[in-house]
Amino acid sequence: MDFFSQHLPESLIALGIILVAIEVGILGFATLFLIFIGGASLLTGLAMKAEWIEVTINNALIFTGLLSVMLAIIAWQPMKKLQSQSSKQGQTSDFVGMCFELTSELSSTQLSSYRFSGILWTVKPGEKLDGPLAPGTQVTVTAVEVGTLYVAPVQDNPS
């Protein structure tokens, strides 16, 4: 403990970098808590190193607390937007375009299932259906989510 109090600014800078790295690298902006505490520790350590703040444990605690609250107030909305950004592109999968026959009736109210590669997939309509699709109807996969295949009936092309 004596080492940290003798090298308080450097310890705060190192702590701030470690907390920010954990939040960004491991947690992927999941909590935001570590970003604010780490940023405040980093700023407090830099201010102490520049001799703008007297180097004491009390000042370290006070300024880290105040700066973390200020950072949270200032950066909360931009960080929440960054956290909630998601890809607007549809998921691509090798399953899209795959054809198979329904094993049970499929409608907007009744789901079906399909066993493929040892997994029992839930089958849902990928588009609005005019009526229920009977068992044995040939369908093609239009989209995929975890455990769910979205399908549409195969259109017969007269040749």
C-alpha positions as CSV (number, residue, x, y, z in Angstrom):
1,M,0.0,0.0,0.0
2,D,2.9,2.3,0.7
3,F,4.1,2.0,-2.9
4,F,0.7,3.1,-4.2
5,S,0.5,6.1,-1.9
6,Q,4.1,7.2,-2.9
7,H,3.2,6.8,-6.6
8,L,-0.5,7.9,-6.4
9,P,-0.7,9.8,-9.8
10,E,0.9,6.9,-11.7
11,S,-1.3,4.4,-9.8
12,L,-4.4,6.3,-10.8
13,I,-3.3,6.5,-14.4
14,A,-2.6,2.8,-14.5
15,L,-5.9,2.0,-12.8
16,G,-7.8,4.2,-15.3
17,I,-6.2,2.6,-18.3
18,I,-6.9,-0.9,-16.9
19,L,-10.6,-0.2,-16.1
20,V,-11.2,1.4,-19.6
21,A,-9.4,-1.6,-21.3
22,I,-11.6,-4.1,-19.3
23,E,-14.8,-2.2,-20.2
24,V,-13.9,-1.9,-23.9
25,G,-12.0,-5.0,-24.6
26,I,-13.7,-7.6,-22.4
27,L,-17.1,-6.3,-21.6
28,G,-17.7,-4.4,-24.9
29,F,-19.4,-1.3,-23.4
30,A,-21.9,-3.5,-21.6
31,T,-21.9,-1.6,-18.2
32,L,-20.4,1.8,-18.9
33,F,-19.7,2.0,-15.2
34,L,-16.0,1.1,-15.7
35,I,-15.6,3.7,-18.5
36,F,-16.7,6.5,-16.1
37,I,-14.6,5.4,-13.1
38,G,-11.6,4.6,-15.3
39,G,-11.8,7.9,-17.2
40,A,-12.1,9.8,-13.9
41,S,-9.1,7.9,-12.4
42,L,-7.1,8.6,-15.5
43,L,-8.0,12.4,-15.5
44,T,-7.4,12.6,-11.7
45,G,-4.0,11.0,-12.1
46,L,-3.0,13.3,-15.0
47,A,-4.1,16.3,-13.0
48,M,-2.0,15.2,-10.0
49,K,0.9,14.5,-12.3
50,A,0.6,18.0,-13.7
51,E,0.4,19.4,-10.1
52,W,-3.0,20.9,-10.6
53,I,-4.3,18.9,-7.7
54,E,-2.4,18.2,-4.4
55,V,-1.3,14.5,-4.3
56,T,-3.3,13.1,-1.4
57,I,-5.6,10.0,-1.0
58,N,-8.5,12.3,0.0
59,N,-8.1,14.4,-3.2
60,A,-7.8,11.3,-5.3
61,L,-11.1,9.9,-3.9
62,I,-12.9,13.3,-4.1
63,F,-11.8,14.1,-7.6
64,T,-12.3,10.6,-9.0
65,G,-15.8,10.6,-7.6
66,L,-16.7,14.0,-8.9
67,L,-15.2,13.5,-12.3
68,S,-16.9,10.1,-12.7
69,V,-20.3,11.7,-12.0
70,M,-19.5,14.6,-14.4
71,L,-18.3,12.1,-17.1
72,A,-21.5,10.1,-16.6
73,I,-23.7,13.2,-17.0
74,I,-21.8,14.4,-20.1
75,A,-21.3,11.1,-21.9
76,W,-24.4,9.1,-20.9
77,Q,-26.5,9.7,-24.0
78,P,-23.7,9.3,-26.5
79,M,-22.5,6.1,-24.8
80,K,-26.1,4.7,-24.7
81,K,-26.4,5.4,-28.5
82,L,-23.0,3.6,-29.1
83,Q,-24.2,0.7,-26.9
84,S,-27.5,0.3,-28.7
85,Q,-26.2,0.6,-32.3
86,S,-26.8,-2.6,-34.1
87,S,-26.2,-3.7,-37.6
88,K,-29.2,-3.0,-40.0
89,Q,-28.0,-5.6,-42.4
90,G,-29.8,-8.9,-42.4
91,Q,-28.0,-12.0,-41.2
92,T,-26.5,-14.0,-43.9
93,S,-26.5,-17.8,-43.7
94,D,-25.8,-20.8,-45.8
95,F,-29.4,-21.9,-44.9
96,V,-30.9,-19.1,-46.9
97,G,-32.2,-20.6,-50.2
98,M,-32.3,-24.2,-48.9
99,C,-35.4,-26.1,-49.8
100,F,-37.2,-28.8,-47.9
101,E,-40.7,-30.2,-47.4
102,L,-42.8,-29.3,-44.4
103,T,-43.4,-32.1,-41.9
104,S,-46.5,-30.4,-40.4
105,E,-49.0,-27.7,-41.2
106,L,-47.6,-24.1,-41.2
107,S,-49.6,-21.0,-40.8
108,S,-49.3,-17.6,-39.1
109,T,-50.7,-19.1,-35.9
110,Q,-49.3,-22.6,-36.1
111,L,-45.6,-23.1,-36.3
112,S,-43.8,-26.1,-37.8
113,S,-40.5,-27.8,-37.1
114,Y,-37.7,-29.3,-39.2
115,R,-34.8,-31.5,-38.1
116,F,-31.6,-30.6,-39.8
117,S,-28.0,-31.4,-38.8
118,G,-29.2,-32.9,-35.5
119,I,-31.0,-29.7,-34.5
120,L,-34.8,-29.3,-34.3
121,W,-35.5,-25.9,-35.9
122,T,-38.6,-23.9,-35.4
123,V,-40.2,-23.1,-38.8
124,K,-42.1,-19.8,-39.2
125,P,-43.6,-18.1,-42.2
126,G,-41.2,-15.6,-43.7
127,E,-44.0,-13.7,-45.4
128,K,-47.7,-13.3,-45.0
129,L,-49.5,-16.5,-46.1
130,D,-52.8,-16.6,-47.9
131,G,-53.7,-19.8,-46.1
132,P,-52.0,-22.6,-44.2
133,L,-49.3,-24.6,-45.9
134,A,-50.0,-28.4,-45.8
135,P,-47.5,-31.0,-44.8
136,G,-45.3,-32.0,-47.7
137,T,-45.3,-28.5,-49.2
138,Q,-42.0,-27.5,-50.7
139,V,-40.6,-24.4,-49.0
140,T,-37.4,-22.3,-49.2
141,V,-35.6,-20.6,-46.4
142,T,-35.7,-16.8,-46.6
143,A,-34.1,-15.8,-43.3
144,V,-32.5,-17.4,-40.3
145,E,-32.4,-16.5,-36.6
146,V,-31.0,-18.6,-33.7
147,G,-33.1,-21.8,-33.8
148,T,-35.6,-20.4,-36.3
149,L,-36.0,-20.8,-40.0
150,Y,-38.2,-18.4,-41.9
151,V,-39.7,-19.9,-45.0
152,A,-41.8,-19.2,-48.1
153,P,-43.5,-21.6,-50.4
154,V,-41.5,-22.5,-53.5
155,Q,-43.1,-21.0,-56.6
156,D,-43.5,-23.4,-59.5
157,N,-42.1,-21.9,-62.7
158,P,-44.0,-23.3,-65.8
159,S,-41.5,-24.1,-68.5
